[in-house]
Structures are given as structure tokens and as C-alpha cells.
Amino acid sequence: MIWLLTYVGPGAGMTVVGSFFVLLTAVGLLAFSLLTLPCRLFLIWRRRRAAGLRGRVPQVVVVGLDGFDPDRMQRLFALGRLPHLQRLAGVGTCTTLQTTLPPISPVAWSSFQTGVNPGKHNIFDFLNRDLRTCLPELSSVRTISADGQPWWRRFGTRVQMLRKSQPFWRILGNYGIFSTVLRVPITYPPEPFFGLSLSAMCTPDLRGTQGTFTMFSSDPQARAMVTGGLCIPIERRPRIETWLPGPADSRGGSHTDLRARLTIQIHPKKFEVYIRCGSESFSLELAQSTGWIPVTFRSGLLRQVGGLCQFRLESLTPHVRLYVSPIHLDPERPAMPISHPQVYSIYLAKLHGAFATAGLAEDTWGLNSGAISEAAFLEQTYRIHDERERMLMDALHRMRRGLTVCVFDGPDRIQHMFMRHDDPHHPANAGRNVTEHADVIDDMYDRMDALVGRVAAAILPDATLMVLSDHGFCSFRRGANLNAWLIAEGYLTRRTDVAAGDYLSDVDWTQTRAYAFGLSGIYLNLQGRESRGIVPPEDAARLRQEIAGKLQMWRDPQDGGRVVSRAYDAHTSYSGPYKSNGPDVIVGYERGYRAAWDCAVGRTDGAALQDNTRLWSGDHCVDPDLVPGVFLSNRVFSAGAMSIMDLAPTILCLFGIKPPEYMDGIARELIPATQTPCVTEPERTMAESLA
Amino acid sequence: MSSMNRALQLLEDWLFGALAFGSIWLALILAAALVSSLLVGVVLICGRPQAVRASRNRFQARTLELLLFRHDVRVLCTACGRILAANAVYISQLFWPALVSALPLTVLWMHALAWFEHRPAGQGHLTVLELQLADEFPVLSTPVEVVRAEGFDNIVGPVRIPACNQLCFRLTTANVNNAEITLRVGTEEYRQLVPIDERLVRLSPVIERDRPWLQLMHPADRPLSVTGPVVRIVTHYPKRTVFVGQWECSASFVGIVLTGALSLLGARMLGLSLF
């Protein structure tokens, strides 16, 4: 036994004792849960009985495929591909799904979860502007810092959800129906309800941004190209000592951010490096990525924050180029809550291993700025996709009743970055390889089809499966700088004494009647709303109409085609208490056009129309009628074009709950399987819908 | 005596014999280093920290399930089994290197204990010699005589203990290096060497009949014949103690502590962890 004592003594013994403590806790928890179970079941039963609840389905599973395009799906159907989706279309429902105005993910998924239009849920774009400063802020989240508060009120930084209304799973929870909600956009910060949720879009990385990668490069030219990330210059030596920047250091001091030591040791003969980052060490071959590597940033004697990142060696000779992904919050020890309840992310991490937690987990900026290759981006995207599939399968395995929702972002990200391969005349193809990844998007659709097949096989026969996308996709060839157009039309005036810059810094507010910001539209410089507003409220309606009319007349000098398919007056398009928070005129571009990169960050200089030469070559910020989503189900729903807002009331009805009056969506009736299945319907246009 | 025993004896006699005139501490450190290097080697080869970590995480996740799915009767009813199964997997993963190293480390420790567990009888000390007879040889009717005795001032016995079927001799050692007594029990002769020394020597407090496992447990001397009347000879040597500051403790305990410390040090140097 002596060897055993020696083995146990140093640490294993404590671990064994610890495991018995966990066992003891588990037994206690089990006993408590079993003892209180009858009471809890009785309460749920009473609540359901009082509401007269008579659900028609025991389980609803919703698989969200962000950006899954119905046109491409039909084309692949015709080629005999996507067999599982075809089967769904054959036995159940397959129809286009009217998206939101504007057709972008945060808006569309907010409407999906609340069943209301943006005027009621208050999400109009990725970004909103601070009305006093015109600086950008996330549309769905506001961080309220505890700095400057008296010590007794310094409970830490608070994160406030700006999405209004309530998700339908909260209503389900009120009736005792349990939900698992995985990575549905605009669920950060997590809200309490009867169920589990893992936050998605707008969840920050450890630096508090929406995804900032780090590039270590010895090449001065590569350093100049990096945008959207940090570039740390290094010198190519056998042993490189540097540091990985982390979150901001709240203590102040010589550095503005916390740092982790990073040592890169170049193997003299092989094409690989040996990396030591904090307490982790590993070797990395050329053009290879690591899994999730934990990194710890110490901010004091007993204070530290942990994150996860992936390393990839992009180049070794003549220059070293090491890419480090955005540092995601570690789900096993999250620096801020990313799930409800908080232990859910810990549970998932313990069960399936580390996983991506940042809202925009796939590093599109890394690829866009050339920090990683297309192959690396694909690898990263599919890894994240696999992580999410594991979570979904676990949720399906655990839950045989209630609601399960999981959104997969892969289709959206891949179409954004690889659409140029589908469009031979895309400006981004100039000087770039167009053959290597020519079939990536179609292959991705096959993968999604296989995923749907696995989900369909995993659920019980009486479960309802819904597959939907929030919008379709099209090419993004030309960027429209609305601010430049507004200058040309005389609505916006620039200051001559200030150099052009981001965030409308050179706008002469005393003479500006309208300005553009973000992806979706134009704001009026309204008196009483904007801090330096000049447009009287009584002129606003006329001005909106005037701008909308002129936008629809805008022609591209390159080919004479229309730039804008339809411009929408937000005040007639939306209803609800928050409709004045969004843009006043929403621009529905023609296919191939979108807000220019400069326009999105509020720049006023440059041409009104410019070629998009970036790898981000596909988009969906166009007229909603041009990019509808798709809806498939294994059940037959009543005929008629569906809107993404219809999903929430429809699912509530499936569980026997009457949808609240405020919901804009229409509950679709479930038709018994003996009746004729629903056929594909032409989509209801946004214009018809508004009428 | 097995060839493995013989080989190990040669190795340890060479290692510790060289230090017999030196400090007991040096010998202890050497023995601890030998055992800990073997332990670290086994963990290095057989240890699966990733698997241990994964099984630990799975076990903890199973416990968290109770918290997350406490509304679900199905989960509650099956939770106990799943948690216990996950815990069993975890513990077995954790102790896999210990299981693998059990046999070689036992053998090595037994040889080391022969050197460190006891010290020889001093001059004029009293030593008790116990002979355990087989059941078919009753202690009262089996003839016993001392054939030869050298290096003892006084020999008392045999004392016959029928309840235990044992014979005992009380031996008082004289001022010589090695005392030796030869006994005839029935028709068989048994020779027992009793070292009288202050230095580090290999001792065999227990000698048993020739069985493979017992040979490993008591490796210092040639085993007893399986046909003879005596099944075990026990010599009561004093325990070897060392002083750690003012604290007197057994040398084997210090050896365990040293082995643990050196194992941790080695693991740290090699970046090795159990999980």
C-alpha cells in the first residue's frame, strides 16, 4: 500500500476526497429534488389547468439556419441534393419566410423570438447611435460601468438588454413548459425564464469587443494591412518573447490592458513553432490551428480572468505570422454571465469541452483583412458548427418535451465570405483565386441538410421539427455611401475645417437635415430628438417621403441600373412605442448593392457608389422582398405565406397557449397529416404586408 | 529465490551497500529517488491527463444535470446511476497509473524496506526469535534443539506456545559483527543470522516458505523449505528511526515523504500532471 500512499498523497488523494464531496452534494441535491418534485409538478399542473392548456404537440424543435437561402435550396432540390430537406418538404411544409425590415440577423431573430415588428422590440440594426454624441453603440446591449459610483454601489459593471418585449419561451415557461435555447441571436445578457439558454450575437469577447483578433507578424507590410484586429510587431528570431493583449486593466498603470506572456520558439529544422502562453505550452505546425487554448490574465494578487483562443501559424518564412483568434469568454469560468442559469455554460463546457462563446464567433474580420486564409476560416467555422451540433444533440437527448431552439451561424458567415465564388463578375475576384473554394457554399448547404437529417432522426416521431432561416442571401458587388449621396442631394453638409473621419465627425450639424449610419438607413436630424437637430417635427414626414422618393430614383452610373429597390418610411412601416428609435428611412437596396463600408461607420467622404473588393462579398441588407428566408417543417401548417414574426405565436399555439394580443405575427394552424400537404407558396411581399 | 529478487538484490546491495558507512539520509534520498523516478516514469507513460480531466468534467457535468434538469422526472430517476458510473470512470482513470505501477513499485519498496524498516540488534540487546510451526507438527511434541550458536551471550528457550503453535527463543547478542544460531526442529535444521551492527545493512525480519508472492514481500533471505515443520521465522529487530529536527520518526515514513516530494518535483520538472 505504500506506493499507493505515495501516489495518493501529493494530489490524487485530495481529488478523490473532492469527488466524494461532489457525490455527497449530488445525493443531497437528488434527495431535495425528489422530495420537492411532487409540489413542483402540482404547481405546474394547477397553472396549466387554470389556463385551460391543451397542447397539441409534446415537443417543438426549431433549427435556425442563419441566411439559408430559399432560391439556392430550390436549385439544389432540382439537382437532387439536400435529401433530408426534400423529405421534410414532401411530408410537411416548405415555404418562403418573409423576413423583417431591414433583413438583418439581429432584427430578424428579435422578431422571431418576440413575434413583433422592430417598432415593438427596438432592434433596428447591429448598431445604434448615441443621440448626444453620434458615437456608435450596440443596438441590443448597453454596458453600465460601475466606475465613478460610490464604493457601496460598485457592484461591478452591469449589462442591460435593450431588446424590448419578451421572447415566447418566457411565456412558455410561465405555463411550466421547459425550453432550451441555444445561440439564438440577441439573447445576451441572458434573461431568466423556465429553461436554459446560451447567449449568442452581441456576447462580447474577453476584450469587450465583438471579436478582435491578434496578429503577431514580423512583416511590416502585413502589419499595415490588418484591420479589425490588433497587430503586434515581432522580430524573426529563434526565440520570440512577446505578450498577448487581454481585457482592459481597470487598475490603470503603465499598460492599458492586461497581458499574458507569450513565447514563440521556432524549430530550426521543421516547419513548426513551440508556443508557451501563460501556463499552456504546445507545438504548432505551419498552416495548422490549435483547439481552444485557455489563457489567463492576472489583474492582481488573487484576481484573474480566463479566456479561450485558437492559434494558427499562417507563415514561417520569410516572415513569421501567428494568428490568435478573438479571446472568447471561457464558458467554464465566464467573466460575465453568458447563459441562464449561469451554470449551464459550465455544464456544457464540462460535458463537451471548451466552445466558442463570442457573439460573432467566426472571425470574418480575420479573413477580410487577410490575417487568416479562406481554408483557415472554413476550418474555424465548421469547428464551431460541430460544437453547436453537439450541444443541440445533447439538448435533444435530455429533453423529450418542451421547446428546443438552436441557431447555426455557419451558413450566414460562409455566404458572406465566399459569395464571390458564385459571382464571376464580382469585383472582389480581381487578382484572387476563384476556383479553390468554388463549391464551398453548395457543400455547406449539403452539410446543413445532413444536420437536419441527424436532428430529424434524434427526435421522437410526435415532435414537431421546424427549420427556418431569418433571411436569404445575394451578392454584394457595390457599396452605396448614403452620406455621400446625401451630400450630393443637399441634405448633409460637411465641415471644411475638420478632416473626414469615422462616426460623422466632420458633419456640420447646423446645416444637416439627414445622415446615414449603420447598415439599414437614414436618420433625420430631428429637433427634440438629436442633440443638434434642425428639422422641425412637422417637416419630418414630408422630408422622409422626399428622401425615399429620391432614393428610388437613384441610378448606378456604371450600368444605369437602380441602386435602391424600395425606400421605406419607418413611421408607416413600423408600429409600436420604439419606432422613432430606428432609422427614419429604411433603404431596401437592389440585389448586388448594400451600404458601403464607410457609410456603416458614418464616414461622409468618398464616392457615393464604390466597388466592394473585400472578401466579404455576399450580403442580405437589401430590400426584404429580395431575400426572404425559408421555413420547413415535418408538420403541415395552414396555407399562406409566412412571416418570421408568425413563428412565436404559432409555437405558442402548438403548446396550447393563446398568443398575447400585442404580437404582430399570425398563429398558423396545424393541419392533420391526413389532409393535403401545404405546397410552396409565393412569398408575401413587404409591400403587401405593409398594406 | 527468483531471478528478479536476485537481480534487485544485486542492484540495491550495490546502491545502498556503498552508502552503508555513510549517512542514512543519503541512502533514504537515493531510495526515494529510485522509487519516485519509477513512479514518475509510469505516470509519464501510462498517465492520461486529458482522459482524467475529461472524465472528471463529465462526472461534474452529471452532477450539474441534477440542478439544471430538476424538473424532469426521467433525469432525476436516472441521475444516481449516471453520477456513480461517471465517478467510477473518473476514479479508475485517476488510478490507472497506480494500478500499472503496483507490482514493480511493491517489489522495489519491499527491497528498500529490507534496508530501512529495521536496524540490527546492538551489542547486549535482547532479540526474540519466533518459529511458527506447521499445523501437522504440534509444538509440544516436536523435538527442538540448538545445534550451534555463535555471538550470543545468553539464549533462553525454547518457549513453547501451544495456542499459536509457536516456538520462541530470547537471544542476548554479544560484541561481534554477526551472531548466528542453528536450530534443529524435527529432522530439519534452520540457520538464522542476526547482524549486530550500527551501519545500514539488509535485514530479513520475516522468512517464509517458498511461495512466489511471499518471496517478493520478504526478499532478503532464502525462503524456507515447503516440506519442513517451520512455516515462518520472525526475528524481532528494533525499528530504525531518524531524527527530523527534534522529531523522531521511522525511516520508512521519512522515505514515503521523500518519495512523494521527489515525485512531485520530478513531475513538475517534466511538466507532468495527473489531470
Interface residues (C-beta under 8 A of the other chain):
Chain A: I2 W3 L4 L5 T6 Y7 V8 G9 P10 G11 A12 T15 V16 S19 V22 L23 T25 A26 V27 L29 L30 S33 L34 L37 R40 L41 I44 F178 F194 L196 S281 P341 V343 Y344 I346 Y347 A349 K350 L351 G353 R398 M399 R400
Chain B: V35 S36 L39 A54 R56 N57 R58 F59 Q60 A61 R62 T63 L64 E65 L66 L67 L68 F69 R70 H71 D72 V73 R74 V75 L76 A79 C80 I83 L84 N87 Y90 I91 L94 F95 P97 A98 S101 A102 L105 T106 W109 S252 I256 T259 G260 S263 L264 A267 G271 L274 F275
